[in-house]
Amino acid sequence: MVVKLTNKRSNTMKQTTNSILMIRPVAFRMNEQTAVNNYYQKVLDGLTPETVNAKAQEEFDTFVNKLRMVGVDVTVVEDTLDPDTPDSIFPNNWISFHENGDVVLYPMFAVNRRAERREDVLDILEDKGFVINEIMDYTIAEEDNVFLEGTGSLLLDRENGKAYCALSPRADEELMIEFCEDFEFTPVIFEAFQTVNNERKLIYHTNVMMCLGDTFAVICADCIDDKKERKMVLDSLRGDDKEVILITEDQVNNFAGNMLEVKGADDRRYLVMSSSAYNSLTKKQVAQLEEHITILHSSLDTIEACGGGSARCMMAEVFLPKAE
């Protein structure tokens, strides 16, 4: 695979895909290197590492089966024991796939997460008939301690050419703007916070507090403390004719912001989330969402507790073209 660094990119037009990449864990655990600014991670007392991984694998397999049952094309790649990559289950942070055949590699905050980047993943997708034209590699920014963690940091509104980003130690403003220039997205930049021990702390990833669908957006506006920034983000969403469905910080803590819209059989659209997220929603919120889309949820309790991420983090969308 030839790695090329090029300049201009055009943003894609399709917001939702039928194809996703997922990495099946072999040594999943709480990652001590990410816990410094991911306040959703927890230690599960009384469970051995082997038990935690077994539970995570069971949740992963059930989740994949539910996606495949509704016609989502899931490419599952097995993780390897060496190198040690406890967060490999969250591939959307290190790679993204675009409709023009571009692949983007992103700089990662945690040193042990950088080992998740695997060239054989690209080979597996090419073997399935996906076309990769060029690789856009931003990972050299790690040498300057500058990070932008993929579609965890970036919420891409492909149809409207916008990229939403909550700045944090894992989402650098200058690099985010560089990405937007390269791919011709308009940046929508803000800060989002959560309360940790009575202090307001930056949320580590944008996709924890916000989800973009074709015709709707789920967002915790209360996480955006600056009123002007909050208004700017909401105006941007509503200006693109998206129904804004507001969630609370408590629901964010249950990963209700960490959802992804995918296509199943016959182009039917599904909003994928964890059961924890679904159970935190009110009847009104569920009804609002079901006006737009079919909800699909699966239990991810162990993965959420130890990993501090949920359903959306586990799915890397594949927008690559297929070979003729």
Summary of the structure (lengths in Angstrom):
residues: 324
radius of gyration: 18.1
end to end distance: 20.2
largest distance: 56.1
contacts: 1133
relative contact order: 0.19
helix: 34%
strand: 24%
